[in-house]
Amino acid sequence: MKTIFRLIIIGAVLSLAVFCVFFIVKPQIILAGACTSNVTQRCVGYSVFWYDSCGMQGNWVKNCSYKCQNGQCISKIITITPNIPITPITPITPITPNNYNEQIVSPIGKIDVSVFCGIQGNSINLSKNITVAADQTINCLIIIKNTSTTPIINDVEARADIPEEIVSVGEIKIDGMEFNGNITSGINIGSFPPNVSKIITFTGKTLSPITQALTKQIAGIASSGALSSSDSLAINFQPTVATTVATATTGIAVASLKSSSFSRFFKRWYVWILIAIILIFLFFVIFRRISSNV
């Protein structure tokens, strides 16, 4: 049995050896005989090698000094640029604190504001100082102008600060055209080209009564971004009480005048004679009636 087992092992080893020779060595021999050598040149790093028709690397051809590409050595291309004269750069003088502000140009314009008011009547005299009484209508005018040579790009807002003694503010107009808005909270009047002005008008009415004399201000304000400007005027309120006192004083003066007139009248002598005659006449009339009744 041991002899048979050994023969089986030896047969298996020989079969494996035959298999290897048939499937590995034989194809290589066949391929070696079928491939054509030195068919193409290919790059391997910086060197050129021959390759056969089966793609197998063959003999070394040469080394490339710069670069190998597509089986060929590539020479380095050196471009020679003619000398161009270089213009020296002028150094920039640093801006010092003294001349810094002088060299800055504002990107937007400059706003100028003027405000005037007057009492409404047959004619309106606009002024910077007005005196008003109770229940009077006043007319105010605000002039806003871009006084620079550069435009005001952002929209300008205009408003008026008005004392609480003035109510019913309305009838707003811009350059004569009616405008729907609230001048006390602010209205948008758009952007301003250089040296262009706009005129805003509005009305207000004073309270009734005014209890005391006082002086306040009406201010016109215009702003656009960082720009802002304002102007104001004085408004003097006359108290309603002053009129009542004047009326009372006039009444007392009239009564006093009447009293003095009567006093002068009774100081005249003929008045007393006239009174005596009337009394005597009445006495006789009454006496006769009494006598006739008896």
Sequence and secondary structure as in RCSB ss.txt:
>XXXX:A:sequence
MKTIFRLIIIGAVLSLAVFCVFFIVKPQIILAGACTSNVTQRCVGYSVFWYDSCGMQGNWVKNCSYKCQNGQCIS
KIITITPNIPITPITPITPITPNNYNEQIVSPIGKIDVSVFCGIQGNSINLSKNITVAADQTINCLIIIKNTSTT
PIINDVEARADIPEEIVSVGEIKIDGMEFNGNITSGINIGSFPPNVSKIITFTGKTLSPITQALTKQIAGIASSG
ALSSSDSLAINFQPTVATTVATATTGIAVASLKSSSFSRFFKRWYVWILIAIILIFLFFVIFRRISSNV
>XXXX:A:secstr
 HHHHHHHHHHHHHHHHHHHIIIIIHHHHHHHHH  SS EEEEETTEEEEE TTS EEEEEEE SSEEETTEEE 
                     HHHHHHH   SS  EEEEEEEEE SSS   BSEEEE TT EEEEEEEEEE SSS
 B S  EEEEE  TTEEEEEEEEETTEE  S TTT EE   B TT EEEEEEEEEE SS  S EEEEEEEEEEET
TEEEEEEEEEEE  THHHHHHHHHHHHHHHHHHHHHHHHHHTSHHHHHHHHHHHHHHHHHHHHHHHHH 
